[in-house]
Amino acid sequence: MGPSVQGVAPDQLDTLVTVLDLVRSGRARTRPELARRSGLGRTVVSQRLGQLEAAGLVTEGELGMSTGGRAPRELRFQADAGVLLVASLGATGFDAGVADLSGRLIDHRSRSWDIAAGPAAGLSRVESLFDEMLTDRDAGVWGVGLGVPGPVEFASGRPVAPPIMPGWDGYPVRDRLATRYDAPAFVDNEVNLMALGEYRAGRGVGSPDLVLVKIGTGIGAGLISGGRLHRGAQGSAGDIGHVGLTGSVPGAEQVVCRCGNVGCLEALAGGAALARDATTAARDSRGGHLAERIAQAGRITSDDVLLAAEFGDPVAVELLSRAGRLVGDTVAAMVNFFNPSTILLGGRVGASGDLLLAGVRQSVYRRSLSLATRDLQIARASLGERAGPTGAACMAVDELFGRDLLARWIPHGSPAGMPDLHPRSSTPA
């Protein structure tokens, strides 16, 4: 734990957050720049910097450029004062990492797993990998950020009726991680974190109105609106995988989704649906590469479908093209309603070749208003497996350095050792 500082009075808190944000974002590198960009007087700037220096968050380094008179010393955010443990869980694997206090990943590792194994076994694997990555690191853990593949009540950090996560409903994920690492923890939907990661450090930089569509085993979307992550009233915003397509897709009413409904987008176009339909085709001796694969392995995965499509297997090509069109039809409704500037496709299936991307583009441009698509960018996400952990780090940083939590931990010097430091409500991205 860093050195303690004097408590922050309510009337000082806003200016303290302003100064910290300017320094850690790099928008102000000297005291004169801070005063100019914040509109605060030199005395106030000096007082707030003194508090941040006492907390070990800011330090003054080398002399900067002189604009006349004595050269000012450059201010530096101490991103290495602590570390964040971050992870993004999917249906069949997870990505974990260690990040510094700027949200930058300094370690990243991927592992296979099965979300259906339940929270106790699953989180034990994540914790083991966290412990391994913490070996020989001197900096203390300031926070934990985690994404899960289902709806999350952000205020409590608990999954709520997640369709593909048996045993996870209501499980105290946040409380377990906070107690385990003696630091505040934050839990959100994994696709929300992927969207946040792409917005802050990927292809979404500079796009304050963004939709990230993850197509993996299932399908989901994360929304950035006006530069803020939009979670919705109960944390279920963007759950497009369970939009019903019965009535618009022949036979959809006969396809049962894992959520219990029929005709959901995920049940018709997600990775599990691709594997299911490819298996049926291969057993009917349709699709050369797919038929060979099932003869060799006895089963077909979505990765097999992606590979077969690269080799020109006609069944695989049609399945991916059809999935792209179905996803695009649903995304088109989002474009008309939300009017984003950028749509990014992520996940193992979403980030695959051009077939699916072309299908999405075709449907979106055909079904959306011309004004909404005039400057719309539709592309693959750029961060790949690092998107979720990067977003988890950004989430943790936003919470820790936000107005509410900063006021509660800065008198102690750091949030390490404060596992009960939780957000009282959802905060913006």
Buried (B, 14 or more C-beta within 10 A) or exposed (E): BBEEBEEBEEEBBEBBBBBBBBBBEEEBBBBBBBBEEBEBEEEBBEBBBEBBBBBBBBBBEEEBEEEEEEEBBBBBBBBEBBBBBBBBBBBBBBBBBBBBBBBBBBBBBBEEBEBBEBBEEBBEBBBEBBEEBBEEEEBBBBBBBBBBBBBBBBBBBBBBEBBBBEBBBBBBBBBBBBEBBEBBBBBBBBBBBBBBBBBBBBBBEEBBBBBBBBBBBBBBBBBBBEEBBBBBEEBBBBBBBBBBBBEEBEEBEEBEBBBEBBBBBBBBBBBBBBBBBBBEBBEEEBBBBBBBBBEEEEEBBBBBBBBBBEEEBBBBBBBBBBBBBBBBBBBBBBBBEBBBBBBBBBBBBBBBBEBBBBBBBBBBBEBBEEEBBEEBBBEBBBBBBBBBBBBBBBBBBBBBBBEBBBBBBBEBBBBBBBBEBBBEEBBEB
